[in-house]
Amino acid sequence: MSLLVVEDDDIVRMLMVEVLEDLSYAVIEAHDAATALKVLENPDQTLELMITDVGLPDMDGHDLAKSARGLRPMLPVLFASGYGENVDVPEGMYRIGKPYSIDQLRDTVASILGPRSAQ
């Protein structure tokens, strides 16, 4: 399964990607919304989930999620935010508060995609 991780902090993005790859997910990295949109616009790129920070340098994560849903209406979106429970999450989308543990990330992704969804 392919996941798109959108995170402007290089270290945080690197750690997320490493954890997800260790869980046997294929991960595509984007450091900003513009890069993520290029991935989302590619019809040949399959995606099962987009994980995005809310505070991106070039676009609010909510706006990115709205654009993503415009391009891929069924794509689940997981917001990863340091604001935790204070982040407004649109219906049908999910959130995880930073900092989170490896187990929390694993369990949250599995709850969105289904158990043993990693391939």
C-alpha positions in Angstrom: 0.0 0.0 0.0 1.2 3.5 -0.9 1.0 6.3 1.6 1.7 10.0 0.9 3.5 11.8 3.8 3.4 15.6 3.7 5.6 17.1 6.3 7.8 20.2 6.0 10.1 19.3 9.0 12.8 17.1 7.4 13.5 15.2 10.6 9.9 14.5 11.5 9.2 13.5 7.9 12.2 11.2 7.9 11.1 9.5 11.1 7.6 9.0 9.9 8.7 7.5 6.6 11.2 5.2 8.4 8.5 4.0 10.8 5.9 3.4 8.0 8.5 1.7 5.8 9.4 -0.6 8.7 5.7 -1.5 8.9 6.0 -2.5 5.2 4.2 0.5 3.6 5.4 2.1 0.5 5.9 5.8 1.3 6.0 8.8 -1.0 7.4 11.9 0.6 6.4 15.5 0.1 8.0 18.5 1.9 5.2 20.9 1.0 1.7 21.0 -0.5 2.9 21.8 -4.0 4.9 18.6 -4.1 2.0 16.6 -2.7 -0.4 18.0 -5.3 1.9 16.8 -8.1 1.7 13.3 -6.6 -2.0 13.5 -6.2 -2.5 14.8 -9.8 -0.6 11.8 -11.2 -3.3 9.3 -12.2 -0.7 6.4 -12.4 0.2 6.9 -8.7 -2.0 4.8 -6.4 -2.5 6.0 -2.9 -4.3 4.5 0.0 -3.8 7.3 2.6 -2.4 10.8 2.8 -0.8 11.9 6.1 -0.3 15.6 6.3 0.8 18.2 8.8 -1.7 21.0 9.3 1.0 23.8 9.3 2.7 23.6 5.9 4.7 26.6 4.5 2.8 26.9 1.3 -0.7 25.9 2.1 -2.8 25.0 5.2 -3.1 21.3 5.6 -6.9 21.6 5.5 -6.7 23.3 2.1 -4.4 20.5 0.9 -6.9 17.9 2.2 -9.7 19.7 0.4 -7.7 19.7 -2.9 -6.7 16.1 -2.4 -10.4 15.1 -2.0 -11.2 17.1 -5.1 -8.7 15.0 -7.0 -9.3 11.7 -5.2 -12.7 11.8 -3.4 -12.2 8.5 -1.6 -8.7 9.1 -0.3 -8.5 8.9 3.5 -6.6 11.9 5.1 -4.8 11.8 8.5 -3.8 15.1 10.0 -0.7 14.9 12.2 -0.5 18.0 14.3 1.2 19.4 17.3 -2.1 20.9 18.3 -3.6 17.5 18.9 -7.3 17.5 19.8 -7.6 21.2 19.0 -7.3 20.6 15.3 -10.6 20.8 13.4 -11.0 17.6 11.4 -13.5 17.5 8.5 -15.9 14.6 8.4 -14.4 11.4 7.1 -10.9 12.5 8.0 -8.7 11.6 11.0 -6.1 13.1 13.3 -3.1 12.1 15.4 -1.5 14.5 17.8 2.3 15.1 17.8 4.3 13.8 19.5 3.0 10.3 18.9 4.6 7.0 19.5 5.4 4.4 16.9 2.6 2.3 18.2 0.1 5.1 18.0 1.1 5.8 14.4 0.9 2.1 13.5 -2.5 1.7 15.2 -4.0 4.8 13.7 -2.9 3.9 10.2 -4.2 0.4 10.7 -7.5 1.6 12.0 -8.0 3.8 8.9 -6.8 1.2 6.4 -7.8 -2.0 8.2 -5.8 -4.5 10.2 -2.7 -5.9 8.6 -3.1 -3.5 5.7 0.6 -3.1 5.3 1.9 -5.1 2.3 
